[in-house]
Amino acid sequence: MTADIAPFYAIEISRLAHALKDQGRSIIHMEFGQPSTGAPKAAIEQAHRILDSDGMGYWESTPLKARLAKHYLDSYGVSVDPERFILTCGASPALVLALSAGFQPGARIALARPGYVAYRNVLKALNMVPVEIPCGPEVRFQLTAEALSTLDPAPDGVIIASPANPTGTVIWPDELKAIAEVCRVRGIRILSDEIYHGLTYEAPARSLLEYAPDAWVVSSFSKYFSMVGWRLGWCLAPERQIAAARAYVGNLFLTAPSLSQHAGLIALDSRSELDGHVETYRRNRRLLLDALPQLGLSRIAPPDGAFYIYADIGHLTDDSLSFCKALLNDTGVCTAPGIDFDPVEGHHFIRFSFAVSTAEVEDAITRMVPWFKARTN
Ligand SMILES: Cc1ncc(COP(=O)(O)O)c(C=O)c1O
């Protein structure tokens, strides 16, 4: 029997937005967490050079794995054997790989609700059981050590995401440490999705590896590195499971694109350009946070990272999908409905992505203020 997989509604809304654009409408795309900035210049130049000289066979870049190991040492102070890195076509296959190689069908995996839409659906596709923990504004929409310590029975695994999608909230180091300790004591294996690392506005995000050396970690070049379409990411397998993970990747995915691996190596040394994008997001975040009261939206958890604001619109609707469609139709501002991230409470939430230009954020605010005001009164 096939798993019952829910659609990604933001894709449906995005399709509508493109249809409107084709009719000549001006659209501001705030529905996806997709940087509009493109890969770092030096990475693109390298890709041009490589195209003329490389045969593009199946390949796993040893220099890239070594450079990633250095990145973990520099950023988190953790020493990782480069052989623990498995290069993938983004965090999406890394997630499938980590779950397939690290857990058995039927495994019960805890995760925060709201959370990234694919967690729930990939777990179902792999015949695993999502154990969703409702996480409200009082815990900044994040899992806590306390929630994990009281789950009965203990789950087999847990997915941690910090910063998280759709809220951008971070789990601070003391709590991460406490989560790692509860999981060690209760035998819960951790899968940490660190795709939004590099995109933080207070303090840098910490890796779960600092507190749980045998955690599975997935990450990607899609967000901070601004290389979504290059499809490059990695899975860091626990020492004992590297062989299993390699067996899976060889059969499920083979290798990541050669061209992207060459470019990714250069992107890792393009920090000043990439940090410039973070400054844009910081400005965008401030502008949106300052504008929310004018939209009548007060129930949010300010994002510590990523490029999202997840806002409660329960006073305006209990149908976030229709709400997002109406907002798009009337103003051209395209957003994601909360039901993508939370099938229970998401009917009264909306997610704004501010991974667009500052001018677009300003324009979106100008369009949205009168629209929200008209609905609030
Ligand atoms: C939390 C999270 N994990 C994983 C992904 C998958 O990203 P990719 O496959 O582009 O690396 C996304 C994409 O938005 C995400 O938000």
The ligand as a MOL file (V3000), in Angstrom:
LIG
                    3D

  0  0  0     0  0            999 V3000
M  V30 BEGIN CTAB
M  V30 COUNTS 16 16 0 0 0
M  V30 BEGIN ATOM
M  V30 1 C 14.0950 22.5070 7.0120 0
M  V30 2 C 14.4210 22.0960 5.6150 0
M  V30 3 N 15.1090 20.9620 5.4250 0
M  V30 4 C 15.4140 20.5380 4.1770 0
M  V30 5 C 15.0300 21.2630 3.0660 0
M  V30 6 C 15.3980 20.7290 1.6960 0
M  V30 7 O 16.3060 21.5490 1.0440 0
M  V30 8 P 17.2520 21.1060 -0.1410 0
M  V30 9 O 16.8450 19.7600 -0.6010 0
M  V30 10 O 17.1160 22.1560 -1.1900 0
M  V30 11 O 18.6550 21.0960 0.4080 0
M  V30 12 C 14.3290 22.4660 3.2190 0
M  V30 13 C 13.8910 23.2520 2.0510 0
M  V30 14 O 13.2690 24.2720 2.1410 0
M  V30 15 C 14.0160 22.8890 4.5360 0
M  V30 16 O 13.3300 24.0130 4.7750 0
M  V30 END ATOM
M  V30 BEGIN BOND
M  V30 1 1 1 2
M  V30 2 1 2 3
M  V30 3 2 2 15
M  V30 4 2 3 4
M  V30 5 1 4 5
M  V30 6 1 5 6
M  V30 7 2 5 12
M  V30 8 1 6 7
M  V30 9 1 7 8
M  V30 10 2 8 9
M  V30 11 1 8 10
M  V30 12 1 8 11
M  V30 13 1 12 13
M  V30 14 1 12 15
M  V30 15 2 13 14
M  V30 16 1 15 16
M  V30 END BOND
M  V30 END CTAB
M  END
